[in-house]
Amino acid sequence: MPLPDSTENARVRIAPVEPGDAERIAALAREIWLAHYTGIIGIEQIEYMLRQRYEPALIRAELQRDGLWWTSCCWAMKSSDFHPVF
């Protein structure tokens, strides 16, 4: 979900990631890694890093571990309407 055109009145909150967010996080990680690291480390290394760190099952398993957590950044134009940005 894109950020609003004007963030002057936007509110931000940091929230825990939920297990249902794992696929969205994995997709976002793939998009970011491919866009920014392909020319530096190559596709094979990116695929390895994504499997090692951003597989949805791995994210969900990490959310169950004590002492380890994931958070997301959420924005809203009004406090009742927060949207995760991750």
PDB file of N, CA, C and O in Angstrom, chain B, residues numbered from 101:
ATOM      1  N   MET B 101       0.847  -1.165   0.000  1.00  0.00           N
ATOM      2  CA  MET B 101       0.000   0.000   0.000  1.00  0.00           C
ATOM      3  C   MET B 101       0.897   1.233   0.000  1.00  0.00           C
ATOM      4  O   MET B 101       1.774   1.344   0.856  1.00  0.00           O
ATOM      5  N   PRO B 102       0.705   2.159  -0.929  1.00  0.00           N
ATOM      6  CA  PRO B 102       1.578   3.335  -1.006  1.00  0.00           C
ATOM      7  C   PRO B 102       1.328   4.298   0.144  1.00  0.00           C
ATOM      8  O   PRO B 102       0.255   4.322   0.747  1.00  0.00           O
ATOM      9  N   LEU B 103       2.343   5.082   0.424  1.00  0.00           N
ATOM     10  CA  LEU B 103       2.190   6.136   1.422  1.00  0.00           C
ATOM     11  C   LEU B 103       1.273   7.216   0.873  1.00  0.00           C
ATOM     12  O   LEU B 103       1.175   7.380  -0.343  1.00  0.00           O
ATOM     13  N   PRO B 104       0.600   7.955   1.746  1.00  0.00           N
ATOM     14  CA  PRO B 104      -0.264   9.036   1.268  1.00  0.00           C
ATOM     15  C   PRO B 104       0.575  10.121   0.609  1.00  0.00           C
ATOM     16  O   PRO B 104       1.770  10.241   0.883  1.00  0.00           O
ATOM     17  N   ASP B 105      -0.061  10.926  -0.275  1.00  0.00           N
ATOM     18  CA  ASP B 105       0.648  12.007  -0.943  1.00  0.00           C
ATOM     19  C   ASP B 105       1.217  13.004   0.057  1.00  0.00           C
ATOM     20  O   ASP B 105       2.323  13.511  -0.131  1.00  0.00           O
ATOM     21  N   SER B 106       0.485  13.279   1.096  1.00  0.00           N
ATOM     22  CA  SER B 106       0.942  14.202   2.128  1.00  0.00           C
ATOM     23  C   SER B 106       1.024  13.447   3.445  1.00  0.00           C
ATOM     24  O   SER B 106       0.037  12.877   3.911  1.00  0.00           O
ATOM     25  N   THR B 107       2.206  13.449   4.037  1.00  0.00           N
ATOM     26  CA  THR B 107       2.376  12.767   5.317  1.00  0.00           C
ATOM     27  C   THR B 107       2.405  13.763   6.468  1.00  0.00           C
ATOM     28  O   THR B 107       2.751  13.404   7.594  1.00  0.00           O
ATOM     29  N   GLU B 108       2.049  14.994   6.193  1.00  0.00           N
ATOM     30  CA  GLU B 108       2.091  16.034   7.218  1.00  0.00           C
ATOM     31  C   GLU B 108       1.270  15.666   8.448  1.00  0.00           C
ATOM     32  O   GLU B 108       1.708  15.913   9.572  1.00  0.00           O
ATOM     33  N   ASN B 109       0.091  15.083   8.260  1.00  0.00           N
ATOM     34  CA  ASN B 109      -0.781  14.723   9.375  1.00  0.00           C
ATOM     35  C   ASN B 109      -0.789  13.226   9.662  1.00  0.00           C
ATOM     36  O   ASN B 109      -1.606  12.743  10.446  1.00  0.00           O
ATOM     37  N   ALA B 110       0.118  12.497   9.028  1.00  0.00           N
ATOM     38  CA  ALA B 110       0.141  11.051   9.208  1.00  0.00           C
ATOM     39  C   ALA B 110       0.665  10.677  10.589  1.00  0.00           C
ATOM     40  O   ALA B 110       1.473  11.394  11.180  1.00  0.00           O
ATOM     41  N   ARG B 111       0.193   9.553  11.083  1.00  0.00           N
ATOM     42  CA  ARG B 111       0.673   9.000  12.340  1.00  0.00           C
ATOM     43  C   ARG B 111       1.422   7.712  12.017  1.00  0.00           C
ATOM     44  O   ARG B 111       1.080   7.005  11.070  1.00  0.00           O
ATOM     45  N   VAL B 112       2.429   7.420  12.799  1.00  0.00           N
ATOM     46  CA  VAL B 112       3.224   6.212  12.596  1.00  0.00           C
ATOM     47  C   VAL B 112       3.204   5.401  13.876  1.00  0.00           C
ATOM     48  O   VAL B 112       3.226   5.950  14.977  1.00  0.00           O
ATOM     49  N   ARG B 113       3.164   4.088  13.717  1.00  0.00           N
ATOM     50  CA  ARG B 113       3.228   3.221  14.885  1.00  0.00           C
ATOM     51  C   ARG B 113       4.049   1.994  14.507  1.00  0.00           C
ATOM     52  O   ARG B 113       4.011   1.528  13.369  1.00  0.00           O
ATOM     53  N   ILE B 114       4.778   1.489  15.470  1.00  0.00           N
ATOM     54  CA  ILE B 114       5.535   0.258  15.302  1.00  0.00           C
ATOM     55  C   ILE B 114       4.710  -0.851  15.953  1.00  0.00           C
ATOM     56  O   ILE B 114       4.296  -0.731  17.106  1.00  0.00           O
ATOM     57  N   ALA B 115       4.476  -1.929  15.206  1.00  0.00           N
ATOM     58  CA  ALA B 115       3.605  -3.003  15.692  1.00  0.00           C
ATOM     59  C   ALA B 115       4.268  -4.356  15.481  1.00  0.00           C
ATOM     60  O   ALA B 115       5.087  -4.505  14.574  1.00  0.00           O
ATOM     61  N   PRO B 116       3.932  -5.335  16.296  1.00  0.00           N
ATOM     62  CA  PRO B 116       4.465  -6.682  16.087  1.00  0.00           C
ATOM     63  C   PRO B 116       3.945  -7.273  14.773  1.00  0.00           C
ATOM     64  O   PRO B 116       2.802  -7.040  14.380  1.00  0.00           O
ATOM     65  N   VAL B 117       4.795  -8.027  14.118  1.00  0.00           N
ATOM     66  CA  VAL B 117       4.391  -8.750  12.921  1.00  0.00           C
ATOM     67  C   VAL B 117       3.566  -9.954  13.344  1.00  0.00           C
ATOM     68  O   VAL B 117       3.871 -10.603  14.344  1.00  0.00           O
ATOM     69  N   GLU B 118       2.536 -10.246  12.594  1.00  0.00           N
ATOM     70  CA  GLU B 118       1.675 -11.402  12.838  1.00  0.00           C
ATOM     71  C   GLU B 118       2.056 -12.515  11.862  1.00  0.00           C
ATOM     72  O   GLU B 118       2.584 -12.228  10.788  1.00  0.00           O
ATOM     73  N   PRO B 119       1.800 -13.780  12.210  1.00  0.00           N
ATOM     74  CA  PRO B 119       2.129 -14.881  11.297  1.00  0.00           C
ATOM     75  C   PRO B 119       1.530 -14.707   9.899  1.00  0.00           C
ATOM     76  O   PRO B 119       2.142 -15.118   8.913  1.00  0.00           O
ATOM     77  N   GLY B 120       0.367 -14.115   9.804  1.00  0.00           N
ATOM     78  CA  GLY B 120      -0.264 -13.894   8.503  1.00  0.00           C
ATOM     79  C   GLY B 120       0.451 -12.875   7.635  1.00  0.00           C
ATOM     80  O   GLY B 120       0.130 -12.741   6.454  1.00  0.00           O
ATOM     81  N   ASP B 121       1.408 -12.158   8.193  1.00  0.00           N
ATOM     82  CA  ASP B 121       2.174 -11.161   7.437  1.00  0.00           C
ATOM     83  C   ASP B 121       3.378 -11.771   6.725  1.00  0.00           C
ATOM     84  O   ASP B 121       4.016 -11.092   5.921  1.00  0.00           O
ATOM     85  N   ALA B 122       3.701 -13.022   6.997  1.00  0.00           N
ATOM     86  CA  ALA B 122       4.947 -13.631   6.519  1.00  0.00           C
ATOM     87  C   ALA B 122       5.076 -13.600   4.994  1.00  0.00           C
ATOM     88  O   ALA B 122       6.154 -13.300   4.481  1.00  0.00           O
ATOM     89  N   GLU B 123       4.023 -13.899   4.271  1.00  0.00           N
ATOM     90  CA  GLU B 123       4.100 -13.910   2.809  1.00  0.00           C
ATOM     91  C   GLU B 123       4.349 -12.511   2.260  1.00  0.00           C
ATOM     92  O   GLU B 123       5.127 -12.341   1.321  1.00  0.00           O
ATOM     93  N   ARG B 124       3.702 -11.520   2.835  1.00  0.00           N
ATOM     94  CA  ARG B 124       3.906 -10.137   2.380  1.00  0.00           C
ATOM     95  C   ARG B 124       5.328  -9.681   2.649  1.00  0.00           C
ATOM     96  O   ARG B 124       5.925  -8.989   1.824  1.00  0.00           O
ATOM     97  N   ILE B 125       5.878 -10.062   3.795  1.00  0.00           N
ATOM     98  CA  ILE B 125       7.257  -9.694   4.118  1.00  0.00           C
ATOM     99  C   ILE B 125       8.217 -10.372   3.145  1.00  0.00           C
ATOM    100  O   ILE B 125       9.149  -9.736   2.653  1.00  0.00           O
ATOM    101  N   ALA B 126       7.997 -11.656   2.863  1.00  0.00           N
ATOM    102  CA  ALA B 126       8.856 -12.377   1.920  1.00  0.00           C
ATOM    103  C   ALA B 126       8.805 -11.744   0.527  1.00  0.00           C
ATOM    104  O   ALA B 126       9.836 -11.604  -0.129  1.00  0.00           O
ATOM    105  N   ALA B 127       7.625 -11.367   0.083  1.00  0.00           N
ATOM    106  CA  ALA B 127       7.481 -10.736  -1.234  1.00  0.00           C
ATOM    107  C   ALA B 127       8.193  -9.384  -1.271  1.00  0.00           C
ATOM    108  O   ALA B 127       8.861  -9.057  -2.252  1.00  0.00           O
ATOM    109  N   LEU B 128       8.051  -8.614  -0.217  1.00  0.00           N
ATOM    110  CA  LEU B 128       8.720  -7.313  -0.151  1.00  0.00           C
ATOM    111  C   LEU B 128      10.237  -7.488  -0.108  1.00  0.00           C
ATOM    112  O   LEU B 128      10.961  -6.747  -0.774  1.00  0.00           O
ATOM    113  N   ALA B 129      10.725  -8.455   0.664  1.00  0.00           N
ATOM    114  CA  ALA B 129      12.167  -8.722   0.721  1.00  0.00           C
ATOM    115  C   ALA B 129      12.691  -9.083  -0.663  1.00  0.00           C
ATOM    116  O   ALA B 129      13.739  -8.589  -1.079  1.00  0.00           O
ATOM    117  N   ARG B 130      11.969  -9.940  -1.377  1.00  0.00           N
ATOM    118  CA  ARG B 130      12.379 -10.330  -2.738  1.00  0.00           C
ATOM    119  C   ARG B 130      12.465  -9.107  -3.643  1.00  0.00           C
ATOM    120  O   ARG B 130      13.447  -8.928  -4.364  1.00  0.00           O
ATOM    121  N   GLU B 131      11.453  -8.283  -3.605  1.00  0.00           N
ATOM    122  CA  GLU B 131      11.433  -7.080  -4.453  1.00  0.00           C
ATOM    123  C   GLU B 131      12.630  -6.171  -4.142  1.00  0.00           C
ATOM    124  O   GLU B 131      13.302  -5.690  -5.054  1.00  0.00           O
ATOM    125  N   ILE B 132      12.889  -5.944  -2.861  1.00  0.00           N
ATOM    126  CA  ILE B 132      13.984  -5.054  -2.452  1.00  0.00           C
ATOM    127  C   ILE B 132      15.340  -5.654  -2.819  1.00  0.00           C
ATOM    128  O   ILE B 132      16.175  -4.972  -3.413  1.00  0.00           O
ATOM    129  N   TRP B 133      15.571  -6.928  -2.471  1.00  0.00           N
ATOM    130  CA  TRP B 133      16.866  -7.548  -2.749  1.00  0.00           C
ATOM    131  C   TRP B 133      17.144  -7.578  -4.253  1.00  0.00           C
ATOM    132  O   TRP B 133      18.258  -7.264  -4.673  1.00  0.00           O
ATOM    133  N   LEU B 134      16.163  -7.947  -5.067  1.00  0.00           N
ATOM    134  CA  LEU B 134      16.384  -8.001  -6.516  1.00  0.00           C
ATOM    135  C   LEU B 134      16.654  -6.613  -7.096  1.00  0.00           C
ATOM    136  O   LEU B 134      17.486  -6.467  -7.991  1.00  0.00           O
ATOM    137  N   ALA B 135      15.968  -5.614  -6.600  1.00  0.00           N
ATOM    138  CA  ALA B 135      16.141  -4.255  -7.123  1.00  0.00           C
ATOM    139  C   ALA B 135      17.491  -3.646  -6.741  1.00  0.00           C
ATOM    140  O   ALA B 135      18.040  -2.841  -7.493  1.00  0.00           O
ATOM    141  N   HIS B 136      18.025  -4.019  -5.587  1.00  0.00           N
ATOM    142  CA  HIS B 136      19.198  -3.305  -5.084  1.00  0.00           C
ATOM    143  C   HIS B 136      20.491  -4.112  -5.022  1.00  0.00           C
ATOM    144  O   HIS B 136      21.569  -3.522  -4.942  1.00  0.00           O
ATOM    145  N   TYR B 137      20.420  -5.424  -5.056  1.00  0.00           N
ATOM    146  CA  TYR B 137      21.638  -6.215  -4.864  1.00  0.00           C
ATOM    147  C   TYR B 137      22.025  -7.094  -6.045  1.00  0.00           C
ATOM    148  O   TYR B 137      23.093  -7.706  -6.014  1.00  0.00           O
ATOM    149  N   THR B 138      21.206  -7.180  -7.076  1.00  0.00           N
ATOM    150  CA  THR B 138      21.504  -8.057  -8.208  1.00  0.00           C
ATOM    151  C   THR B 138      22.869  -7.742  -8.821  1.00  0.00           C
ATOM    152  O   THR B 138      23.653  -8.656  -9.079  1.00  0.00           O
ATOM    153  N   GLY B 139      23.155  -6.489  -9.051  1.00  0.00           N
ATOM    154  CA  GLY B 139      24.425  -6.103  -9.655  1.00  0.00           C
ATOM    155  C   GLY B 139      25.615  -6.240  -8.724  1.00  0.00           C
ATOM    156  O   GLY B 139      26.760  -6.194  -9.174  1.00  0.00           O
ATOM    157  N   ILE B 140      25.366  -6.404  -7.449  1.00  0.00           N
ATOM    158  CA  ILE B 140      26.447  -6.493  -6.465  1.00  0.00           C
ATOM    159  C   ILE B 140      26.800  -7.945  -6.154  1.00  0.00           C
ATOM    160  O   ILE B 140      27.975  -8.310  -6.175  1.00  0.00           O
ATOM    161  N   ILE B 141      25.801  -8.776  -5.865  1.00  0.00           N
ATOM    162  CA  ILE B 141      26.075 -10.147  -5.429  1.00  0.00           C
ATOM    163  C   ILE B 141      25.478 -11.212  -6.344  1.00  0.00           C
ATOM    164  O   ILE B 141      25.755 -12.395  -6.146  1.00  0.00           O
ATOM    165  N   GLY B 142      24.681 -10.847  -7.321  1.00  0.00           N
ATOM    166  CA  GLY B 142      24.126 -11.803  -8.272  1.00  0.00           C
ATOM    167  C   GLY B 142      22.879 -12.521  -7.769  1.00  0.00           C
ATOM    168  O   GLY B 142      22.598 -12.563  -6.571  1.00  0.00           O
ATOM    169  N   ILE B 143      22.151 -13.076  -8.713  1.00  0.00           N
ATOM    170  CA  ILE B 143      20.869 -13.726  -8.440  1.00  0.00           C
ATOM    171  C   ILE B 143      21.022 -14.944  -7.528  1.00  0.00           C
ATOM    172  O   ILE B 143      20.232 -15.121  -6.601  1.00  0.00           O
ATOM    173  N   GLU B 144      22.028 -15.783  -7.778  1.00  0.00           N
ATOM    174  CA  GLU B 144      22.183 -16.996  -6.964  1.00  0.00           C
ATOM    175  C   GLU B 144      22.369 -16.653  -5.493  1.00  0.00           C
ATOM    176  O   GLU B 144      21.768 -17.291  -4.628  1.00  0.00           O
ATOM    177  N   GLN B 145      23.195 -15.651  -5.200  1.00  0.00           N
ATOM    178  CA  GLN B 145      23.414 -15.266  -3.803  1.00  0.00           C
ATOM    179  C   GLN B 145      22.154 -14.646  -3.208  1.00  0.00           C
ATOM    180  O   GLN B 145      21.837 -14.880  -2.042  1.00  0.00           O
ATOM    181  N   ILE B 146      21.440 -13.864  -3.996  1.00  0.00           N
ATOM    182  CA  ILE B 146      20.181 -13.277  -3.509  1.00  0.00           C
ATOM    183  C   ILE B 146      19.195 -14.388  -3.168  1.00  0.00           C
ATOM    184  O   ILE B 146      18.570 -14.350  -2.108  1.00  0.00           O
ATOM    185  N   GLU B 147      19.047 -15.370  -4.043  1.00  0.00           N
ATOM    186  CA  GLU B 147      18.124 -16.471  -3.782  1.00  0.00           C
ATOM    187  C   GLU B 147      18.516 -17.206  -2.502  1.00  0.00           C
ATOM    188  O   GLU B 147      17.650 -17.586  -1.713  1.00  0.00           O
ATOM    189  N   TYR B 148      19.812 -17.405  -2.296  1.00  0.00           N
ATOM    190  CA  TYR B 148      20.286 -18.046  -1.073  1.00  0.00           C
ATOM    191  C   TYR B 148      19.901 -17.219   0.152  1.00  0.00           C
ATOM    192  O   TYR B 148      19.381 -17.755   1.130  1.00  0.00           O
ATOM    193  N   MET B 149      20.156 -15.917   0.095  1.00  0.00           N
ATOM    194  CA  MET B 149      19.855 -15.038   1.230  1.00  0.00           C
ATOM    195  C   MET B 149      18.356 -15.014   1.515  1.00  0.00           C
ATOM    196  O   MET B 149      17.950 -15.039   2.677  1.00  0.00           O
ATOM    197  N   LEU B 150      17.536 -14.966   0.480  1.00  0.00           N
ATOM    198  CA  LEU B 150      16.082 -14.961   0.678  1.00  0.00           C
ATOM    199  C   LEU B 150      15.614 -16.258   1.323  1.00  0.00           C
ATOM    200  O   LEU B 150      14.777 -16.237   2.225  1.00  0.00           O
ATOM    201  N   ARG B 151      16.157 -17.399   0.860  1.00  0.00           N
ATOM    202  CA  ARG B 151      15.785 -18.687   1.472  1.00  0.00           C
ATOM    203  C   ARG B 151      16.229 -18.750   2.928  1.00  0.00           C
ATOM    204  O   ARG B 151      15.512 -19.276   3.780  1.00  0.00           O
ATOM    205  N   GLN B 152      17.397 -18.218   3.207  1.00  0.00           N
ATOM    206  CA  GLN B 152      17.967 -18.288   4.549  1.00  0.00           C
ATOM    207  C   GLN B 152      17.244 -17.374   5.546  1.00  0.00           C
ATOM    208  O   GLN B 152      17.155 -17.699   6.730  1.00  0.00           O
ATOM    209  N   ARG B 153      16.733 -16.242   5.078  1.00  0.00           N
ATOM    210  CA  ARG B 153      16.220 -15.229   5.996  1.00  0.00           C
ATOM    211  C   ARG B 153      14.741 -14.883   5.841  1.00  0.00           C
ATOM    212  O   ARG B 153      14.119 -14.421   6.797  1.00  0.00           O
ATOM    213  N   TYR B 154      14.173 -15.095   4.674  1.00  0.00           N
ATOM    214  CA  TYR B 154      12.838 -14.560   4.426  1.00  0.00           C
ATOM    215  C   TYR B 154      11.818 -15.568   3.930  1.00  0.00           C
ATOM    216  O   TYR B 154      10.785 -15.165   3.394  1.00  0.00           O
ATOM    217  N   GLU B 155      12.064 -16.861   4.086  1.00  0.00           N
ATOM    218  CA  GLU B 155      11.035 -17.839   3.757  1.00  0.00           C
ATOM    219  C   GLU B 155       9.866 -17.640   4.725  1.00  0.00           C
ATOM    220  O   GLU B 155      10.095 -17.511   5.928  1.00  0.00           O
ATOM    221  N   PRO B 156       8.628 -17.612   4.240  1.00  0.00           N
ATOM    222  CA  PRO B 156       7.491 -17.412   5.142  1.00  0.00           C
ATOM    223  C   PRO B 156       7.456 -18.381   6.320  1.00  0.00           C
ATOM    224  O   PRO B 156       7.137 -17.973   7.438  1.00  0.00           O
ATOM    225  N   ALA B 157       7.777 -19.656   6.093  1.00  0.00           N
ATOM    226  CA  ALA B 157       7.766 -20.631   7.194  1.00  0.00           C
ATOM    227  C   ALA B 157       8.822 -20.265   8.246  1.00  0.00           C
ATOM    228  O   ALA B 157       8.584 -20.426   9.443  1.00  0.00           O
ATOM    229  N   LEU B 158       9.969 -19.781   7.809  1.00  0.00           N
ATOM    230  CA  LEU B 158      11.017 -19.356   8.735  1.00  0.00           C
ATOM    231  C   LEU B 158      10.559 -18.152   9.557  1.00  0.00           C
ATOM    232  O   LEU B 158      10.775 -18.104  10.768  1.00  0.00           O
ATOM    233  N   ILE B 159       9.936 -17.193   8.904  1.00  0.00           N
ATOM    234  CA  ILE B 159       9.434 -16.010   9.619  1.00  0.00           C
ATOM    235  C   ILE B 159       8.413 -16.431  10.670  1.00  0.00           C
ATOM    236  O   ILE B 159       8.473 -15.987  11.817  1.00  0.00           O
ATOM    237  N   ARG B 160       7.467 -17.296  10.272  1.00  0.00           N
ATOM    238  CA  ARG B 160       6.460 -17.753  11.234  1.00  0.00           C
ATOM    239  C   ARG B 160       7.104 -18.499  12.405  1.00  0.00           C
ATOM    240  O   ARG B 160       6.683 -18.330  13.549  1.00  0.00           O
ATOM    241  N   ALA B 161       8.119 -19.320  12.130  1.00  0.00           N
ATOM    242  CA  ALA B 161       8.806 -20.044  13.205  1.00  0.00           C
ATOM    243  C   ALA B 161       9.527 -19.069  14.139  1.00  0.00           C
ATOM    244  O   ALA B 161       9.508 -19.243  15.357  1.00  0.00           O
ATOM    245  N   GLU B 162      10.154 -18.054  13.571  1.00  0.00           N
ATOM    246  CA  GLU B 162      10.846 -17.073  14.402  1.00  0.00           C
ATOM    247  C   GLU B 162       9.868 -16.301  15.285  1.00  0.00           C
ATOM    248  O   GLU B 162      10.215 -15.912  16.401  1.00  0.00           O
ATOM    249  N   LEU B 163       8.669 -16.081  14.803  1.00  0.00           N
ATOM    250  CA  LEU B 163       7.672 -15.365  15.603  1.00  0.00           C
ATOM    251  C   LEU B 163       7.264 -16.167  16.842  1.00  0.00           C
ATOM    252  O   LEU B 163       6.748 -15.599  17.805  1.00  0.00           O
ATOM    253  N   GLN B 164       7.491 -17.462  16.821  1.00  0.00           N
ATOM    254  CA  GLN B 164       7.153 -18.317  17.963  1.00  0.00           C
ATOM    255  C   GLN B 164       8.278 -18.413  18.993  1.00  0.00           C
ATOM    256  O   GLN B 164       8.063 -18.902  20.102  1.00  0.00           O
ATOM    257  N   ARG B 165       9.474 -17.949  18.631  1.00  0.00           N
ATOM    258  CA  ARG B 165      10.630 -18.075  19.521  1.00  0.00           C
ATOM    259  C   ARG B 165      10.649 -16.973  20.572  1.00  0.00           C
ATOM    260  O   ARG B 165      10.335 -15.819  20.284  1.00  0.00           O
ATOM    261  N   ASP B 166      11.019 -17.342  21.787  1.00  0.00           N
ATOM    262  CA  ASP B 166      11.209 -16.359  22.855  1.00  0.00           C
ATOM    263  C   ASP B 166      12.474 -15.556  22.565  1.00  0.00           C
ATOM    264  O   ASP B 166      13.475 -16.102  22.101  1.00  0.00           O
ATOM    265  N   GLY B 167      12.418 -14.274  22.838  1.00  0.00           N
ATOM    266  CA  GLY B 167      13.585 -13.422  22.697  1.00  0.00           C
ATOM    267  C   GLY B 167      13.883 -12.995  21.269  1.00  0.00           C
ATOM    268  O   GLY B 167      14.913 -12.368  21.023  1.00  0.00           O
ATOM    269  N   LEU B 168      13.023 -13.314  20.336  1.00  0.00           N
ATOM    270  CA  LEU B 168      13.209 -12.925  18.941  1.00  0.00           C
ATOM    271  C   LEU B 168      11.884 -12.371  18.445  1.00  0.00           C
ATOM    272  O   LEU B 168      10.839 -12.985  18.664  1.00  0.00           O
ATOM    273  N   TRP B 169      11.909 -11.238  17.791  1.00  0.00           N
ATOM    274  CA  TRP B 169      10.664 -10.652  17.312  1.00  0.00           C
ATOM    275  C   TRP B 169      10.894  -9.883  16.030  1.00  0.00           C
ATOM    276  O   TRP B 169      12.014  -9.483  15.710  1.00  0.00           O
ATOM    277  N   TRP B 170       9.819  -9.689  15.315  1.00  0.00           N
ATOM    278  CA  TRP B 170       9.782  -8.882  14.104  1.00  0.00           C
ATOM    279  C   TRP B 170       8.782  -7.757  14.372  1.00  0.00           C
ATOM    280  O   TRP B 170       7.772  -7.960  15.047  1.00  0.00           O
ATOM    281  N   THR B 171       9.070  -6.582  13.844  1.00  0.00           N
ATOM    282  CA  THR B 171       8.125  -5.469  13.965  1.00  0.00           C
ATOM    283  C   THR B 171       7.869  -4.874  12.586  1.00  0.00           C
ATOM    284  O   THR B 171       8.664  -5.036  11.660  1.00  0.00           O
ATOM    285  N   SER B 172       6.749  -4.189  12.477  1.00  0.00           N
ATOM    286  CA  SER B 172       6.427  -3.493  11.237  1.00  0.00           C
ATOM    287  C   SER B 172       6.173  -2.030  11.547  1.00  0.00           C
ATOM    288  O   SER B 172       5.789  -1.660  12.656  1.00  0.00           O
ATOM    289  N   CYS B 173       6.397  -1.225  10.546  1.00  0.00           N
ATOM    290  CA  CYS B 173       6.094   0.200  10.645  1.00  0.00           C
ATOM    291  C   CYS B 173       4.745   0.406   9.973  1.00  0.00           C
ATOM    292  O   CYS B 173       4.548  -0.014   8.833  1.00  0.00           O
ATOM    293  N   CYS B 174       3.824   1.043  10.665  1.00  0.00           N
ATOM    294  CA  CYS B 174       2.480   1.276  10.137  1.00  0.00           C
ATOM    295  C   CYS B 174       2.222   2.776  10.078  1.00  0.00           C
ATOM    296  O   CYS B 174       2.691   3.526  10.934  1.00  0.00           O
ATOM    297  N   TRP B 175       1.485   3.205   9.077  1.00  0.00           N
ATOM    298  CA  TRP B 175       1.137   4.615   8.967  1.00  0.00           C
ATOM    299  C   TRP B 175      -0.373   4.763   8.840  1.00  0.00           C
ATOM    300  O   TRP B 175      -1.078   3.840   8.431  1.00  0.00           O
ATOM    301  N   ALA B 176      -0.844   5.941   9.201  1.00  0.00           N
ATOM    302  CA  ALA B 176      -2.273   6.237   9.069  1.00  0.00           C
ATOM    303  C   ALA B 176      -2.479   7.735   9.008  1.00  0.00           C
ATOM    304  O   ALA B 176      -1.720   8.508   9.593  1.00  0.00           O
ATOM    305  N   MET B 177      -3.500   8.128   8.304  1.00  0.00           N
ATOM    306  CA  MET B 177      -3.892   9.531   8.293  1.00  0.00           C
ATOM    307  C   MET B 177      -4.809   9.811   9.473  1.00  0.00           C
ATOM    308  O   MET B 177      -4.960  10.961   9.884  1.00  0.00           O
ATOM    309  N   LYS B 178      -5.423   8.767  10.021  1.00  0.00           N
ATOM    310  CA  LYS B 178      -6.203   8.890  11.245  1.00  0.00           C
ATOM    311  C   LYS B 178      -5.915   7.664  12.090  1.00  0.00           C
ATOM    312  O   LYS B 178      -5.618   6.600  11.546  1.00  0.00           O
ATOM    313  N   SER B 179      -5.993   7.785  13.390  1.00  0.00           N
ATOM    314  CA  SER B 179      -5.527   6.734  14.286  1.00  0.00           C
ATOM    315  C   SER B 179      -6.292   5.417  14.153  1.00  0.00           C
ATOM    316  O   SER B 179      -5.786   4.379  14.580  1.00  0.00           O
ATOM    317  N   SER B 180      -7.474   5.429  13.585  1.00  0.00           N
ATOM    318  CA  SER B 180      -8.247   4.184  13.466  1.00  0.00           C
ATOM    319  C   SER B 180      -7.960   3.433  12.183  1.00  0.00           C
ATOM    320  O   SER B 180      -8.587   2.404  11.929  1.00  0.00           O
ATOM    321  N   ASP B 181      -7.033   3.911  11.363  1.00  0.00           N
ATOM    322  CA  ASP B 181      -6.836   3.355  10.022  1.00  0.00           C
ATOM    323  C   ASP B 181      -5.352   3.099   9.743  1.00  0.00           C
ATOM    324  O   ASP B 181      -4.808   3.658   8.791  1.00  0.00           O
ATOM    325  N   PHE B 182      -4.691   2.272  10.543  1.00  0.00           N
ATOM    326  CA  PHE B 182      -3.268   1.995  10.344  1.00  0.00           C
ATOM    327  C   PHE B 182      -3.060   0.942   9.249  1.00  0.00           C
ATOM    328  O   PHE B 182      -3.807  -0.033   9.165  1.00  0.00           O
ATOM    329  N   HIS B 183      -2.053   1.149   8.426  1.00  0.00           N
ATOM    330  CA  HIS B 183      -1.687   0.237   7.340  1.00  0.00           C
ATOM    331  C   HIS B 183      -0.227  -0.146   7.496  1.00  0.00           C
ATOM    332  O   HIS B 183       0.619   0.737   7.631  1.00  0.00           O
ATOM    333  N   PRO B 184       0.102  -1.446   7.483  1.00  0.00           N
ATOM    334  CA  PRO B 184       1.517  -1.825   7.616  1.00  0.00           C
ATOM    335  C   PRO B 184       2.322  -1.433   6.392  1.00  0.00           C
ATOM    336  O   PRO B 184       1.850  -1.550   5.261  1.00  0.00           O
ATOM    337  N   VAL B 185       3.513  -0.977   6.620  1.00  0.00           N
ATOM    338  CA  VAL B 185       4.457  -0.664   5.561  1.00  0.00           C
ATOM    339  C   VAL B 185       5.581  -1.684   5.551  1.00  0.00           C
ATOM    340  O   VAL B 185       6.197  -1.918   4.511  1.00  0.00           O
ATOM    341  N   PHE B 186       5.855  -2.289   6.688  1.00  0.00           N
ATOM    342  CA  PHE B 186       6.944  -3.222   6.915  1.00  0.00           C
ATOM    343  C   PHE B 186       8.175  -2.488   6.613  1.00  0.00           C
ATOM    344  O   PHE B 186       9.268  -3.044   6.722  1.00  0.00           O
TER     345      PHE B 186
END
